[in-house]
Amino acid sequence: MVDDDPEILRAFTRNLEASGYLVDAASGGSAAVARLAEGRFDAVVSDIAMPGMDGIEFLRRVREQDLDIPVILVTASPSVETAAKAVESGALRYLIKPVDTGTLRSSVERAVQLCRMARLKRQALDLVGEKEKSTGDRMALEVAFERAVRMTWIAYQPIVYWPRREVYGHEALLRSNDPILTTPAALFDAARQLGRVHDLGRLVRKAVTETQHGAPSEGLLFVNVHPLELGDDTLYRDDTPLALMSTRVILEITERESLLSVERLGERIDILRKLGYRIAIDDLGAGYAGLASFAQLEPDIVKLDMALVRNIHREATKRKLVRSMISVFKDMAIMVIAEGVETVSERDALVDMGCEFLQGYLFAKPASPVPRPRW
């Protein structure tokens, strides 16, 4: 319970203690943050207008320590602006003083129930080994995203030309050591929800060009571009570090995200080509892209999704489909790369079908500095 008014603090505390709750009272945000670091709580009730640290900032600090604990914000000066900010920041409820006994008790009871449910769900995710863990409300997502961004790094995985046993290029892959947003998909999904896709994309492109962080100094570089990044004007500048090395950069645009929201897609791709970039469609066979998007992208390269590659030596239907795709793309002068090659049997089946460019754990796992492929 957090409030800088001692009378209200005492009244709220007595009210909840009478209902059987153990209440820890703090007279300000800083003191409450310190208490949170020392113990485990099931709910927080806080005033909004407090000196030093207001309720919204306090909520952010709460989320830095606990993603699941519900926060109820209380104010004596209600406004549309503060209500909207409270909801946007992830407050469970927004109460107006004076708060009657029944409303306070029922709000806290609901908060405690939700906290228990959230913690059980997180335990279930840990039990089944699910990596895409819940980040809770918007404020929690913002905190998790900022933390994950600080822990990002770029790994590289070689793409090989099998007939000559040589490296054709490397794919730059976003990684984070964050315990919540552990995968590129989770990071970009969070960025999309927060309207930060452009920021994350710029971070990745900048990191790829910084060779002191283990990037390959020669050969082709495959750089992933989220469809929403195609709306970022900086991608089309000719003076960025990535643009200055554009002739060795392949921009991979995934099929797993829709391109329908990208205005003037064909024009944008044409600008990228004039800058020297080449275009690849990533995750082919696993996503949204239809014929119209494919035609506008006019890819130089397609990358077969690992779902098509997995156990291809055992599944006749997959072999027939992939063989046909390889034949069609060769007729269109489009290079085919098979992703996710993990076994010798998968490699040999793909090579037998005419797919000579391969990528996967069989050759090397993504790493930094650049790993050497195993032949």
N, C-alpha and C positions, 0 to 999 in steps of 0.2 A: 504494500500500500504506500503510494508516494503522493505527498501533498505538502506544500510549503505553509499551509494554514494549519496550525497546531490543533485548533478546535475541530476542524473537519477531519483531520487525521485521526484524532481520538474517537470521534463519533463513528467513522467508518470502521475503525478497528474493533470497537466494542460490538458493533452490529454483527460483524462477521464472526467474531469470537463466540458470540451468543449462538451462532449457527453451527458451531463445532469446528471452525477453521483455526489453524495456527497461523497467526498474522505477524508478519515482520514489517514494522512501520519505518519509513524513511522520510525525512523532511525535504529531500531534494533529489534531483536526478543523479548527481555524482555519487551521493551516498548509496542510492539504490543500485547503481551499477556495481559498486563494490560488494554489496550484499549478494547480488546475483552471482558474482564470481566465487563466492564462498559456499553457496548452498544450492539446493534443487527446489525449484518452485513450480507450482501447477497453474498459476495465474498471476497477472499483474494488473493492478488498478492504479492509474496515474492521472494527476491533474495535467492539463495542457499548459496553462500559463504559469510558469515557474521561473524564478530568476536563475541565471547561470546556464541552465539546460532546460529547454522547454520539452513538452511531452512528445513532440514529433521527433526531436533529436534523441530523446531518451529511448524511444521505440527503436530507432536505428541501432543504438548501442545494445539494446536487448537482443536484437537479431544477430549481432556479432557474436553473442555468447550462446544463444539458444534459438534454433529455427522453429521450434514447435510451440513454445509457451504463448498462450493467448494474452493479448494486451487490451484492456478496456480503458479508453481515454475519457476523462471527465472535464467539463468546462463550465464556468459561470457566465461566460461571454460567447454564446453560440453565434456562429455565422456560417453562411453557405461555404465560404472559403475554407474555414477550419474543418468543417464536416467533411468536405471533399478531400482535403489533405489527409485527414485521419483514415478515411476509407481507402484512399489510394495507397497509403503507407502500410496498410494491412491491419489496422486496429479491428478487433472483433466487434466492439460496440462503441458508440459515441453517446455518452450520457450527459444530460444537462442538469447542473445544480439548481436548486436543491434536489438530491436524489432520494426518493423515498426508500424505506427499508426493504420492501418487497422487491423493488426493481434491482437494487444492489445485490440482494441475495440470489435472486434468480439469474442475474447476469453472471455472477461469479460461479454459481453452480453449473451453468452451461459451459463456461470457460474451462472449468476443471474437467468436465466430461470430454470436451473436445481435445484437451491436452492429453488425456490418457489415451484417447483413440489415436491421436497423431503419433504418440510414442510407440504404441503397439504396431502401427503400420510401418514405422521405421524399423522396428525389430524384425518384422516379417520380411522387409526388403533385404535386411542384412542376412537373414536366415537362408533365403533362396539365392543369395549372391547377386541380386539385381543391382547393376551399376548405376542405372539412371534413377538416382534417389530423388525424392520430392524435396523441393526447396521452400515449400510453404507459401506465404503471401508475397506480395510485390516487394515489400521492404526486405524480406528475407532473400528474395531472388536478387535484388540489387546488391546486397551485401555479399552473397555467394558469388555473384558474377564478378564483382570487383576483386574479390580474393582470388578467384580462379584465374582472372586475367594476369594478376601479379605473378602467378605460378606457371604461366604458359612457357613453352619452348617449342622449337621446331625439330622434328625428327625427319630423317631422310631414308627412303627405301629405293633401292636400285630397280630399274626396269631393264631387262636384259634382252639382247638379240641372241636367241639360243643357237642358231646354226654356227655362228662364229664365236660363241662363248664370250661375248663382250657386252659391256654396259652401254645401253642406248641413252639413258638419262636417269634422273632421280625425281621421285615425287616428294614434295615438301608436305609434311603432315603436322597439323596442329596438335599439340599435347599439353596437358595440364596435370600438375601434381595435386590438384585440389581433390578432397575426398568426396565432394558432392557432384560437381560438374566435371566428370572424369573424361568424357569423350568429346570429340569435335562436334558431334551431333547435339549433345547436351548444351555445349557452350553456345552454338549458333542458335539453338532454340531459345535459350535464355536471352541472347542478344536480340532476337526477333521480338520477343515479348516486351523487352525494355526499349525497343527502338534504337538499338546499339549495333546493328549489323555492320554499318559502315565503319564504325570505330574498330570493331573486331577485325574486319577485313583489312583495314589499313595497318593494324598492328601486325597481322600475318605477313602482308606484303613487305613491310619494312624489315621484319625479322629475317625473311628469306634472302634479302639482299645483303645482310650483314655477315659476310664470310667468316668473320672472327668467331662466330658462334657455331662453326662446324659445317657451314654450307659447302656444297661442291663448288670448286673454283672453275670447272669446265664441264662441257656436256650440256644436254638439255635439262631444263628445270620445269617440272609439272607443278603448277600452283592452282589450288582449288579456289574457285570463286562461287560464292553463294549467289543464286539468282537475284536476290535483293541488292547485292553489291553492284549489279549492272546499272542501278540508279544513282550510283555515287560518282559525281563529276570528277573526283580526283583520279579515278581509274583511267580516264581518257586524257589525262595530261601527258605531255611528252617530256617533262622534266623531272619526273619521279625516278628514284633509284631503279625501280623495276622496269620502267619504260626505257631507261638507258641501256638495259640488257635484253630488250624485248625479243630480239632475233633468236635467243636461245630459250625463250619462255613459252610454254604451252599452258594456256588457261583452261582448266578443267571445270566444266559446268555440269553439276549433277542432275541426273534424271529424277532424283528423289524429291525435288522441290518443283512446284509448278512455276512455269514461266509466263503464265497468263497475265500476271499483274505488271509485267515489264513492258512499258510503253516503247514503241518504235524499236523493237528488238533487233530487227534486221539492220536498221541504221546504226545501232550501237555496236553490233558485231562488226560491221563494215569499218567503223572508226578504229576498233581494236586491231583489225587486220592491217589497216594503213599504218598503224604505229609499229607493226612488225610482229605482233603476237600471232600465234596459231591457236586454234580452238579444238578442244577435245570434249566429247560427251562422256561423262563419268557415270558409273553404275548402270550402264545400258541393260535394259531388261528388268529393272527393279523399281521403276518410278513412273512419273506423271507424263513425261514428254511424249507428245503425239507427233503425227506427221508434219503438222504446220510448224511446230517449234523446231523440229529437226531440220526442216527445209530452210528456216530462217538462220539457224546456226551454221549450216553448211560445214560440218566439222571436218577437220583434217584427220582426226583420230577418234576412234570410239574405244572405250574400255568396257569389256564385258564384266558384268557384276559377278562377284564371287559366288553368288547363289547359283549361277549357271555353271560355274566351274567345279563347285564342290561335288566330288564323287562322279565326275562326268564319265570316267572310264567304266563305271558300273551301270549307268543309266542310258539306255539306247535312245530314249526320247530326247534327252539333253544333247546327246551327240548329234542326232539328226538335225535338231534346231540350230545348234552352234555351227555345224558344218555349212548349213544353208546361209546363215548370217555372214560367215566369213567369205563365202563365195560372192554374195551380193555386194558386200563392202569392197571386195577386191575389184569387182566390176566398176564400182563408183570411185576407185582410186582413193579409198579411205583406209588408213592403217588400222589394224585391230590389235589391241593389247588385252590379254587375259589377266584379270586380277585374282588374287587369292589362291594362287597355286601353292599347294602345301605338300603334295606328294609326288614321287617320281611317276606314279601311274597317271596322275592328272596331267603332268607335264607331257608325258609321251603321247597321251590321247590327243591333247591339243595340237602338238607338233604334227601328228599324223593327219589331223584335219586341216593343216595349213596355217595354223596360228604360230608364228615364230617369235613374237614379242610377248614376254611373260613377266609377271610380277607376283611376288608372294613370299611367304615364310620359307619355302623350300630353298630360296636363294639367299634371303637375308630378311631379318625383322627390321622394322623402322628403328633408327637409332641416331644419335649424334655423339661424336662426329660421324661422317658418312661411313656406313659399313661396307666391307668388301664382300661381294657375292660368293657363295659356295657353288662350285660347278659340279 
